[in-house]
Amino acid sequence: MTARSHRMPFGATVLAQGGQGVEFALWAPSAETIVLEHRAVGSEPASLPMPRDAQGWHRLTVPEAAHGDSYSYRLSDGTRVPDPASRFNPGDVHGPSVVMDPRRFEWTDDAWRGRPWEEAVVYELHVGAFTEEGSFNAARERLAALAELGVTAIELMPLADFPGQRNWGYDGVLQFAPDASYGTPDALKALVNTAHSLGLMVLLDVVYNHFGPEGNYLHAYCPEFFNAGHRTPWGSAINFDGPGSRTVRDFFVHNALYWMEEFRFDGLRMDAIHAIHDETQPHIVREIREALDAGPARERHVHLVLENDTNQASMLMRDGKGLPVAGTAQWNDDLHHAVHVLATGERDGYYADYADDPVRRFALALAEGFIYQGQPSPFRHGERRGEPSTRLPPPAFVSFLQTHDQVGNRAFGERIHPLGDPLLVRAAMACLLLSPHVPMLFMGDEFAASTPFQYFCDFGPELAAAVSEGRRSEFGGFAAFADEAARARIPDPNAEATFLASKLRWRERGTRAHFSRLCEVQQLLSLRHRFIVPHLAGMAGAGIYRCDNDMLQVQWDLGPSKEGEGDGALAPRLHMLAYFGAQPAEGIALPPGELVYSDGASEHVGSLRLARGAVRVTLEALHGG
């Protein structure tokens, strides 16, 4: 058994192995005086002035302080604030922090070296809505079912401490403290430890582009943390490139390392990096990658997944050894949007960019990753979006039929299953899971969950009212919500009922319709792991596609399997055929190769008859001369 911790210049650091003696450190250059309010377990609080150095660090070592003690910082105006690098804040974002000695947790995963990225099948989940209990411990009990399904990585929506008892996580303000509504830091470590024992990677969604609107006290004593020269929807941008930015950058670099080293996460998903303002070189994303490569990645596989609306292929490029220079992969919204239009017929909002021939756009996304690779976007008033992505291997794209964003940002949080044509949704799922992209399921996808996933939060009264009104007004531009009565039916994000309605009902997995879907997904993932995954590591670039009369055909040259290297066999070719037309198609040429999967496609005298929603996948063996 092994104890692990990450040493950093921020926060409260327990000095002795037994949990005694604590060094407190706060960076606050604009504050002349900071008083540590320390309270040992079972004792009265003590007020201890903290010496300040020329760089604006306030530091104090308290020999009698120990694991479990509470503390906060008192500003000159009397305001008490939590530690921005708090490891645990059980009293929520306005309460005191608690000293944690991470070495007290005993890990049992010493043999774990992670998994290569090409093996990833990602399952995105919200800890609070994943189970009825909504805790780390309850989620841990469900991990074996995901591993049995064929999932190889779970991705947790953000955990940084947020205000109240429920939140998507993107309003976090204490970046190092797992939200106490889910359990203790040790409970989170136990979840990761168990996942590793089941062969599951664990990724964490982190938000480095803004702090939430409630509970962020940094403006009060450390304005240097923000750069007023860059404006964002959340106010001044985080200071990644202005005066004093070195310490701010270190804060987030250490945060990334902290989750990897102290909690043994296998990767991060960085939220909306297009909203990070950083004009320095290297960009903070690349600096984090370099820090990971110099640290935890020396011992195990560590991955960095990006969300980036600007489709910067340059952030996903590989070096001469085929290793990522920054992002391992990116969430591929383009593919999702094309599928959504194809399956549902919706064309509102950003879906308008994909309304023109969605079958062709789906084929393009499967073959090349991005659909927008520098072309003007009508939704963005003609602004060009994206960079060419054909040099990227398909595993550089995390693709999906839905995510928390695409479901939860709908007025009622509906999933694609009740919205779309069932045959087309089923076909799109088969295409996704049998493509060389890294597929991602949103919790409940695997059994077509009936529950919605709605936007929920738990802000203080004044902010709660503003969020509720803003949520309803943002849909005013849609025809379905043109009148006030229609908008009034949109669930209140702050109501507990909105959160409770979003919880998965695990008992559905055993009912007939849902169990059938579960078996289909399990079969597809089994085929993926058997036929496709062994050939993904050596892929060098995009596939090619054609699209005629609502039928797409895509082929990819895969990499050689490890077993086949050096025996004269070339990398095989994967062929995918899918039909989305209303009437059956006759006389379609048979794709070459060994049959991997076929549904809705029947052979007739050397050709195929395709029903609506048909999918056929073959693997063609190629040999040298």
Wavefront OBJ file of the C-alpha trace (Angstrom):
o trace
v 0.000 0.000 0.000
v 1.265 3.453 -0.923
v 0.571 6.968 0.385
v 0.672 9.795 -2.149
v 0.647 13.592 -2.027
v 1.433 16.540 -4.251
v 3.718 19.204 -2.837
v 2.804 22.749 -3.871
v 3.460 26.316 -2.693
v -0.246 26.997 -2.117
v -2.609 26.054 0.676
v -2.082 24.120 3.891
v 0.726 21.564 3.860
v 1.028 19.017 6.666
v 4.736 18.733 7.404
v 5.088 15.557 9.474
v 4.058 12.082 8.342
v 1.878 11.719 11.416
v -0.209 14.750 10.478
v 1.309 17.321 12.879
v 2.669 20.746 12.019
v 1.170 22.701 9.129
v 2.550 25.372 6.817
v -0.099 27.835 5.589
v 0.585 29.867 2.428
v -1.599 32.463 0.677
v -0.610 34.627 -2.282
v -2.227 38.047 -1.875
v 0.065 40.852 -3.145
v -2.578 43.567 -2.635
v -3.174 42.651 0.987
v -0.817 44.156 3.549
v -2.174 42.052 6.412
v -3.710 38.589 6.525
v -4.659 36.862 9.772
v -4.900 33.077 9.943
v -7.969 31.984 11.902
v -6.992 28.499 13.056
v -9.121 26.132 15.075
v -7.765 22.801 16.232
v -10.224 19.962 16.720
v -11.895 20.426 20.132
v -10.198 23.771 20.810
v -11.026 27.465 20.723
v -10.057 29.429 17.575
v -6.759 31.316 17.474
v -5.989 34.455 15.443
v -2.443 34.358 14.053
v -0.980 37.206 11.922
v 0.850 35.902 8.855
v 4.225 37.398 7.818
v 4.238 38.850 4.301
v 7.216 38.748 1.920
v 8.107 41.101 -0.943
v 6.368 38.894 -3.536
v 3.035 39.072 -1.755
v 3.143 35.643 -0.080
v 1.671 35.393 3.407
v 3.140 32.334 5.132
v 2.986 30.890 8.617
v 3.967 27.532 10.091
v 1.865 26.400 13.047
v 3.634 23.516 14.868
v 0.524 22.426 16.803
v -1.791 22.419 13.773
v -2.826 19.028 12.394
v -4.977 17.077 9.987
v -8.666 17.831 10.517
v -8.185 21.364 11.867
v -10.334 24.106 10.362
v -8.945 27.444 9.206
v -9.767 30.564 7.228
v -8.066 33.832 6.352
v -9.259 37.160 7.819
v -8.841 40.215 5.619
v -8.192 43.737 6.916
v -11.906 44.598 6.692
v -12.807 41.599 8.853
v -14.028 39.366 6.038
v -13.192 35.702 6.559
v -12.445 33.735 3.398
v -11.618 30.080 2.703
v -8.282 29.014 1.309
v -8.401 29.199 -2.532
v -6.227 26.056 -2.481
v -8.358 24.300 0.141
v -8.238 20.509 -0.072
v -11.631 20.189 1.658
v -14.403 22.662 2.494
v -17.208 20.750 4.207
v -18.937 24.009 5.224
v -19.370 24.963 1.532
v -17.634 27.786 -0.330
v -18.297 30.463 2.318
v -17.130 28.355 5.258
v -13.702 27.551 6.679
v -11.304 25.128 5.032
v -10.072 21.929 6.641
v -6.450 20.753 6.834
v -6.003 17.442 5.009
v -3.024 15.116 5.127
v -3.275 13.207 1.823
v -0.760 10.634 3.006
v -3.355 9.089 5.301
v -5.058 7.337 2.380
v -3.458 4.008 1.440
v -3.544 3.230 -2.267
v -3.555 -0.362 -3.538
v -3.050 0.347 -7.259
v 0.744 0.314 -7.433
v 0.674 -1.894 -10.546
v -1.620 0.486 -12.447
v 0.053 2.095 -15.457
v -3.067 3.464 -17.097
v -4.260 2.572 -20.564
v -3.166 3.830 -23.980
v -5.606 6.351 -25.428
v -6.677 4.206 -28.363
v -8.303 1.794 -25.877
v -10.563 4.525 -24.502
v -14.339 4.156 -24.447
v -15.394 7.121 -22.326
v -18.460 7.346 -20.078
v -19.306 10.871 -18.913
v -21.149 11.081 -15.610
v -22.319 13.600 -13.027
v -21.593 12.187 -9.573
v -24.735 13.709 -8.037
v -27.124 12.449 -10.734
v -25.425 9.151 -11.606
v -27.007 7.355 -8.640
v -29.926 7.932 -6.311
v -27.517 8.622 -3.435
v -25.398 10.986 -5.525
v -22.109 10.234 -3.768
v -18.596 9.046 -4.554
v -19.277 5.840 -2.639
v -22.485 5.099 -4.530
v -20.803 5.756 -7.886
v -18.003 3.390 -6.908
v -20.542 0.591 -6.482
v -21.651 0.982 -10.116
v -18.208 0.857 -11.719
v -18.172 -2.906 -12.233
v -21.316 -2.645 -14.389
v -19.593 -0.092 -16.628
v -16.483 -2.238 -16.985
v -18.658 -5.228 -17.905
v -20.399 -3.093 -20.542
v -17.078 -2.390 -22.266
v -16.370 1.091 -20.927
v -12.672 1.698 -20.267
v -12.729 5.264 -18.900
v -15.138 7.277 -16.814
v -15.113 11.065 -17.043
v -16.401 12.924 -13.988
v -18.039 16.287 -14.514
v -16.255 19.031 -12.501
v -15.843 18.445 -8.772
v -14.283 21.759 -7.648
v -16.285 23.027 -4.674
v -19.347 24.968 -5.842
v -22.002 26.923 -3.911
v -24.917 24.936 -2.510
v -25.733 21.246 -2.640
v -26.199 20.711 -6.370
v -24.547 22.072 -9.501
v -23.265 20.857 -12.846
v -19.805 21.769 -11.538
v -18.925 24.601 -13.904
v -19.538 27.160 -11.134
v -16.690 25.877 -8.962
v -14.601 28.360 -6.972
v -12.272 26.163 -4.879
v -10.244 24.339 -7.503
v -8.503 21.858 -5.178
v -11.474 20.839 -3.006
v -13.791 18.034 -4.189
v -17.294 19.228 -3.399
v -18.339 17.923 0.012
v -21.886 17.152 -1.159
v -20.415 14.058 -2.847
v -18.289 12.906 0.081
v -14.761 13.288 1.413
v -11.518 13.478 -0.567
v -10.734 9.955 0.646
v -14.044 8.723 -0.781
v -13.044 10.154 -4.163
v -9.661 8.441 -3.908
v -11.420 5.167 -3.106
v -13.510 5.583 -6.259
v -10.380 6.049 -8.388
v -8.613 3.172 -6.630
v -11.541 0.831 -7.320
v -11.783 1.982 -10.932
v -8.149 1.088 -11.493
v -8.707 -2.367 -10.019
v -11.395 -2.866 -12.693
v -9.178 -1.638 -15.531
v -10.990 1.692 -15.781
v -9.250 4.997 -16.370
v -10.713 8.012 -14.565
v -10.722 11.445 -16.217
v -11.704 14.679 -14.489
v -13.378 17.667 -16.111
v -11.622 20.866 -14.961
v -12.593 24.497 -15.530
v -9.618 26.820 -15.981
v -11.398 29.555 -17.940
v -13.429 31.172 -15.119
v -14.563 30.959 -11.515
v -18.211 30.635 -10.570
v -20.333 33.706 -9.714
v -20.797 32.904 -6.012
v -18.072 32.267 -3.452
v -15.093 33.563 -5.417
v -13.345 35.836 -2.896
v -10.144 36.283 -4.893
v -11.302 39.673 -6.228
v -11.437 40.949 -2.624
v -7.783 40.365 -1.730
v -5.945 39.229 -4.875
v -7.050 41.233 -7.939
v -3.759 40.145 -9.549
v -5.492 36.829 -10.229
v -7.468 38.511 -13.016
v -6.621 40.492 -16.134
v -9.084 43.318 -16.805
v -7.598 43.675 -20.290
v -9.456 40.535 -21.332
v -13.216 40.477 -20.865
v -15.227 37.272 -20.710
v -18.916 36.412 -20.086
v -17.873 36.001 -16.453
v -16.047 39.346 -16.113
v -12.289 39.884 -16.175
v -10.378 36.890 -17.482
v -8.125 34.772 -15.313
v -4.665 36.314 -15.543
v -2.630 33.904 -17.649
v -0.638 36.576 -19.503
v -0.524 39.851 -17.542
v 1.633 41.164 -14.677
v 1.819 38.589 -11.893
v 0.613 35.826 -14.184
v 3.482 33.464 -13.327
v 1.969 32.675 -9.941
v -1.517 32.341 -11.446
v -0.213 29.954 -14.083
v 1.563 27.960 -11.365
v -1.729 27.718 -9.470
v -3.393 25.918 -12.381
v -0.358 23.849 -13.363
v -0.193 22.610 -9.779
v -3.926 21.956 -9.850
v -3.494 19.662 -12.848
v -0.594 17.855 -11.181
v -2.500 17.661 -7.895
v -5.379 15.728 -9.427
v -2.965 13.401 -11.230
v -0.575 12.735 -8.370
v -2.666 13.011 -5.214
v -5.873 11.498 -6.625
v -4.308 9.325 -9.345
v -6.598 10.559 -12.127
v -5.601 9.321 -15.560
v -6.365 12.503 -17.431
v -8.134 15.821 -17.525
v -10.842 17.177 -19.759
v -10.214 20.926 -20.006
v -13.439 22.860 -20.343
v -13.796 25.518 -23.074
v -10.147 26.344 -23.687
v -11.326 28.798 -26.357
v -12.460 30.967 -23.417
v -8.950 31.001 -21.900
v -7.185 34.250 -22.779
v -3.461 33.588 -23.006
v -1.174 35.354 -25.454
v 2.057 33.964 -24.015
v 4.178 31.101 -25.319
v 3.761 28.360 -24.446
v -0.009 28.573 -24.070
v -1.172 27.380 -20.647
v -2.582 24.200 -22.215
v 0.841 23.323 -23.607
v 2.505 24.227 -20.308
v 0.186 21.861 -18.479
v 0.975 19.139 -21.015
v 4.707 19.692 -20.476
v 4.264 19.492 -16.701
v 2.308 16.253 -16.992
v 4.898 14.769 -19.339
v 7.690 15.681 -16.926
v 5.778 14.250 -13.957
v 3.111 11.542 -13.812
v 3.363 10.630 -17.523
v 6.844 9.233 -16.929
v 5.263 6.358 -14.994
v 1.895 5.809 -16.665
v -0.425 6.862 -19.466
v -1.804 10.369 -18.838
v -4.231 12.094 -21.190
v -5.357 15.671 -21.824
v -8.738 16.064 -23.538
v -9.852 19.486 -24.747
v -13.126 21.239 -25.362
v -12.382 23.881 -27.977
v -15.106 25.558 -30.013
v -12.527 27.035 -32.396
v -11.493 23.578 -33.713
v -7.757 24.257 -33.402
v -6.230 21.192 -34.998
v -2.822 22.617 -34.064
v -3.635 21.908 -30.404
v -3.959 18.214 -31.275
v -0.887 17.665 -33.465
v 1.511 14.798 -32.804
v 5.291 14.974 -32.617
v 7.773 12.786 -34.464
v 7.056 9.905 -32.083
v 3.312 10.196 -32.542
v 2.814 11.776 -29.106
v 0.496 14.759 -28.546
v 2.171 18.162 -28.263
v -0.790 19.490 -26.262
v -4.198 17.823 -26.372
v -4.532 14.064 -26.662
v -7.993 14.545 -28.135
v -10.870 17.014 -28.436
v -14.597 16.722 -27.914
v -16.053 16.670 -31.425
v -19.200 18.787 -31.324
v -19.265 18.888 -35.129
v -20.097 15.190 -35.373
v -22.766 15.510 -32.706
v -24.459 18.442 -34.420
v -24.614 16.640 -37.765
v -26.088 13.519 -36.141
v -28.615 15.564 -34.195
v -29.907 17.290 -37.323
v -29.942 13.979 -39.180
v -31.867 12.117 -36.477
v -34.250 14.826 -35.252
v -34.613 17.298 -38.112
v -34.021 20.224 -35.720
v -32.337 23.228 -37.297
v -32.579 25.942 -34.623
v -29.549 27.789 -33.261
v -26.153 26.362 -34.122
v -27.790 23.348 -35.762
v -28.435 25.650 -38.743
v -24.753 25.217 -39.663
v -25.405 21.488 -40.227
v -28.843 21.584 -41.853
v -27.487 21.327 -45.403
v -27.118 17.601 -46.199
v -26.533 16.247 -42.669
v -25.724 12.749 -43.979
v -22.780 14.125 -45.936
v -21.684 16.167 -42.935
v -21.863 13.102 -40.711
v -19.711 11.215 -43.209
v -17.207 14.080 -43.322
v -16.988 14.146 -39.515
v -16.433 10.385 -39.365
v -13.686 10.583 -41.987
v -11.877 13.801 -41.055
v -13.001 14.719 -37.535
v -13.924 18.363 -37.889
v -16.598 19.519 -40.309
v -15.604 23.173 -39.963
v -11.922 23.328 -40.922
v -11.678 27.030 -41.754
v -14.972 27.516 -43.579
v -17.326 30.412 -42.728
v -20.043 29.568 -40.213
v -23.512 30.985 -41.039
v -24.488 30.766 -37.355
v -21.438 32.906 -36.507
v -22.352 35.504 -39.150
v -19.819 34.209 -41.655
v -16.866 34.015 -39.261
v -14.396 31.351 -40.309
v -14.043 28.509 -37.848
v -11.510 25.749 -37.443
v -8.278 24.449 -38.915
v -7.660 21.525 -41.315
v -7.820 18.255 -39.399
v -6.942 15.646 -42.022
v -3.445 15.129 -40.592
v -4.866 14.056 -37.242
v -5.471 10.394 -36.408
v -9.139 9.579 -35.680
v -8.479 8.844 -31.965
v -7.735 12.587 -31.640
v -11.522 13.049 -31.684
v -13.849 12.158 -28.817
v -17.193 11.741 -30.545
v -20.671 11.212 -29.131
v -24.402 11.347 -29.751
v -24.955 13.488 -26.671
v -23.225 15.035 -23.659
v -24.273 16.914 -20.549
v -24.040 20.100 -22.663
v -26.137 18.980 -25.604
v -28.829 17.456 -23.392
v -28.808 19.863 -20.468
v -28.728 23.032 -22.537
v -32.108 22.154 -24.001
v -35.033 23.807 -22.251
v -36.307 20.506 -20.820
v -33.109 18.449 -20.940
v -34.428 15.848 -23.376
v -32.118 13.124 -24.629
v -31.789 12.236 -28.298
v -33.694 8.927 -27.965
v -37.190 10.416 -27.598
v -36.409 13.262 -29.994
v -34.982 11.382 -32.959
v -36.038 8.672 -35.369
v -35.228 5.452 -33.442
v -33.804 3.724 -36.524
v -31.487 6.620 -37.294
v -30.362 7.055 -33.684
v -29.597 3.334 -33.527
v -27.647 3.491 -36.781
v -25.682 6.536 -35.650
v -24.749 4.748 -32.425
v -23.405 1.783 -34.388
v -21.397 4.105 -36.640
v -19.966 5.883 -33.615
v -18.964 2.808 -31.630
v -17.438 1.024 -34.635
v -15.520 4.043 -35.942
v -11.838 4.718 -35.148
v -12.855 7.792 -33.121
v -12.775 7.513 -29.343
v -16.477 7.123 -28.492
v -18.109 8.702 -25.478
v -21.407 7.793 -23.865
v -23.276 10.189 -21.616
v -24.580 8.418 -18.517
v -27.715 6.505 -19.426
v -26.964 6.371 -23.162
v -26.251 2.671 -22.850
v -29.841 1.845 -21.879
v -31.666 4.797 -23.486
v -32.490 6.306 -20.102
v -35.907 7.930 -19.884
v -34.752 10.575 -17.422
v -33.816 14.024 -18.712
v -30.661 15.842 -17.711
v -31.675 19.374 -16.876
v -29.667 22.412 -15.894
v -29.605 22.655 -12.080
v -27.854 24.758 -9.448
v -28.297 25.941 -5.858
v -27.338 29.615 -5.627
v -28.198 32.170 -2.958
v -31.630 33.860 -3.323
v -30.667 36.950 -5.340
v -28.438 35.100 -7.806
v -30.910 32.217 -7.994
v -33.674 34.526 -9.186
v -31.407 36.066 -11.829
v -30.307 32.635 -13.098
v -33.885 31.372 -13.307
v -35.014 34.427 -15.250
v -31.944 34.315 -17.489
v -32.498 30.626 -18.215
v -36.036 31.283 -19.422
v -35.241 34.438 -21.368
v -32.425 32.773 -23.342
v -35.008 30.542 -25.035
v -37.182 33.504 -26.020
v -35.692 33.541 -29.501
v -36.995 30.052 -30.260
v -40.454 29.740 -31.816
v -41.559 27.145 -29.261
v -40.949 29.623 -26.423
v -42.121 32.841 -28.011
v -44.823 33.469 -25.416
v -44.308 33.942 -21.702
v -46.522 31.003 -20.733
v -44.320 28.603 -22.703
v -41.162 29.959 -21.081
v -42.738 29.627 -17.630
v -42.890 25.846 -18.138
v -39.093 25.640 -18.356
v -37.885 24.016 -15.111
v -36.408 26.321 -12.486
v -32.675 25.476 -12.275
v -32.616 26.184 -8.521
v -35.530 23.923 -7.637
v -34.470 20.677 -6.008
v -37.066 18.880 -8.146
v -35.109 19.818 -11.289
v -32.056 18.064 -9.899
v -34.002 15.024 -8.669
v -35.668 14.585 -12.068
v -32.196 14.320 -13.639
v -31.059 11.313 -11.612
v -30.638 8.041 -13.471
v -33.086 5.253 -12.710
v -30.836 2.231 -12.683
v -33.781 -0.162 -12.414
v -34.672 0.768 -16.029
v -31.696 -1.238 -17.258
v -33.621 -4.445 -16.515
v -36.849 -3.578 -18.318
v -37.434 -4.941 -21.815
v -36.897 -1.892 -24.044
v -33.965 -0.544 -22.042
v -32.286 -3.936 -21.639
v -32.432 -4.466 -25.394
v -30.520 -1.226 -25.938
v -28.017 -2.189 -23.248
v -27.321 -5.506 -24.992
v -26.852 -3.758 -28.341
v -24.316 -1.326 -26.911
v -22.467 -4.136 -25.135
v -22.305 -6.119 -28.384
v -21.010 -3.128 -30.344
v -18.330 -2.417 -27.753
v -17.288 -6.061 -27.751
v -16.853 -5.913 -31.544
v -14.942 -2.647 -31.205
v -12.464 -4.091 -28.710
v -12.012 -7.252 -30.800
v -11.697 -5.889 -34.329
v -10.905 -2.173 -34.234
v -8.990 -1.207 -31.097
v -5.955 -3.448 -31.884
v -5.373 -1.411 -35.064
v -5.805 2.150 -33.779
v -2.351 2.900 -32.363
v -0.600 3.257 -35.707
v -3.185 5.351 -37.532
v -1.619 8.404 -39.153
v -4.393 10.480 -40.687
v -7.956 10.858 -41.864
v -10.227 8.498 -43.733
v -11.964 9.124 -47.033
v -15.700 9.260 -47.626
v -18.415 9.498 -50.213
v -22.098 10.207 -49.813
v -24.872 9.544 -52.327
v -28.644 9.456 -51.890
v -28.630 9.403 -48.073
v -25.979 6.679 -47.975
v -22.539 7.262 -46.528
v -19.444 5.201 -47.154
v -16.271 5.800 -45.156
v -12.988 3.928 -45.179
v -9.978 4.271 -42.923
v -6.522 2.765 -43.215
v -5.866 1.433 -39.758
v -2.552 0.641 -38.115
v -1.009 -2.830 -37.842
v -1.835 -4.757 -34.712
v 1.020 -5.434 -32.322
v 0.732 -9.144 -33.094
v 0.948 -8.478 -36.837
v 3.970 -6.187 -36.825
v 6.860 -7.556 -38.857
v 4.990 -10.481 -40.458
v 4.520 -8.801 -43.838
v 0.883 -7.842 -43.309
v -0.059 -4.248 -44.022
v -2.437 -2.249 -41.913
v -6.039 -3.338 -42.605
v -8.722 -1.075 -44.030
v -11.992 -0.459 -42.218
v -15.104 0.042 -44.353
v -18.355 1.539 -43.037
v -21.615 1.731 -44.967
v -24.733 3.357 -43.487
v -28.072 4.246 -45.050
v -30.415 6.968 -43.782
v -32.955 7.147 -46.638
v -36.703 6.714 -46.241
v -37.091 3.907 -48.798
v -34.953 0.758 -49.120
v -31.926 0.972 -51.412
v -31.259 -1.896 -53.851
v -28.220 -3.140 -55.721
v -25.537 -1.680 -53.454
v -22.055 -3.068 -53.993
v -20.703 -5.244 -51.215
v -17.874 -3.576 -49.271
v -14.738 -5.766 -49.260
v -13.364 -7.543 -46.225
v -14.380 -9.673 -43.260
v -17.801 -8.871 -41.875
v -17.585 -7.141 -38.495
v -21.185 -5.982 -38.113
v -24.336 -5.868 -40.184
v -27.815 -4.687 -39.335
v -30.568 -3.900 -41.832
v -28.400 -4.969 -44.785
v -29.297 -8.163 -46.649
v -27.333 -9.793 -49.483
v -29.005 -10.523 -52.799
v -26.946 -12.093 -55.622
v -23.706 -10.294 -54.884
v -25.222 -6.974 -53.854
v -26.918 -5.433 -50.836
v -30.427 -4.331 -50.045
v -30.365 -1.627 -47.374
v -33.285 -0.835 -45.097
v -33.634 2.548 -43.426
v -30.985 2.739 -40.691
v -28.861 -0.083 -42.120
v -25.200 -0.261 -41.082
v -22.545 -2.649 -42.389
v -18.902 -2.669 -41.261
v -16.117 -4.812 -42.743
v -12.379 -5.140 -42.141
v -10.288 -5.669 -45.258
v -6.916 -7.364 -44.859
v -4.232 -5.840 -47.088
v -0.984 -7.614 -47.954
v 2.315 -6.498 -49.411
v 3.466 -7.523 -52.863
l 1 2 3 4 5 6 7 8 9 10 11 12 13 14 15 16 17 18 19 20 21 22 23 24 25 26 27 28 29 30 31 32 33 34 35 36 37 38 39 40 41 42 43 44 45 46 47 48 49 50 51 52 53 54 55 56 57 58 59 60 61 62 63 64 65 66 67 68 69 70 71 72 73 74 75 76 77 78 79 80 81 82 83 84 85 86 87 88 89 90 91 92 93 94 95 96 97 98 99 100 101 102 103 104 105 106 107 108 109 110 111 112 113 114 115 116 117 118 119 120 121 122 123 124 125 126 127 128 129 130 131 132 133 134 135 136 137 138 139 140 141 142 143 144 145 146 147 148 149 150 151 152 153 154 155 156 157 158 159 160 161 162 163 164 165 166 167 168 169 170 171 172 173 174 175 176 177 178 179 180 181 182 183 184 185 186 187 188 189 190 191 192 193 194 195 196 197 198 199 200 201 202 203 204 205 206 207 208 209 210 211 212 213 214 215 216 217 218 219 220 221 222 223 224 225 226 227 228 229 230 231 232 233 234 235 236 237 238 239 240 241 242 243 244 245 246 247 248 249 250 251 252 253 254 255 256 257 258 259 260 261 262 263 264 265 266 267 268 269 270 271 272 273 274 275 276 277 278 279 280 281 282 283 284 285 286 287 288 289 290 291 292 293 294 295 296 297 298 299 300 301 302 303 304 305 306 307 308 309 310 311 312 313 314 315 316 317 318 319 320 321 322 323 324 325 326 327 328 329 330 331 332 333 334 335 336 337 338 339 340 341 342 343 344 345 346 347 348 349 350 351 352 353 354 355 356 357 358 359 360 361 362 363 364 365 366 367 368 369 370 371 372 373 374 375 376 377 378 379 380 381 382 383 384 385 386 387 388 389 390 391 392 393 394 395 396 397 398 399 400 401 402 403 404 405 406 407 408 409 410 411 412 413 414 415 416 417 418 419 420 421 422 423 424 425 426 427 428 429 430 431 432 433 434 435 436 437 438 439 440 441 442 443 444 445 446 447 448 449 450 451 452 453 454 455 456 457 458 459 460 461 462 463 464 465 466 467 468 469 470 471 472 473 474 475 476 477 478 479 480 481 482 483 484 485 486 487 488 489 490 491 492 493 494 495 496 497 498 499 500 501 502 503 504 505 506 507 508 509 510 511 512 513 514 515 516 517 518 519 520 521 522 523 524 525 526 527 528 529 530 531 532 533 534 535 536 537 538 539 540 541 542 543 544 545 546 547 548 549 550 551 552 553 554 555 556 557 558 559 560 561 562 563 564 565 566 567 568 569 570 571 572 573 574 575 576 577 578 579 580 581 582 583 584 585 586 587 588 589 590 591 592 593 594 595 596 597 598 599 600 601 602 603 604 605 606 607 608 609 610 611 612 613 614 615 616 617 618 619 620 621 622 623 624 625
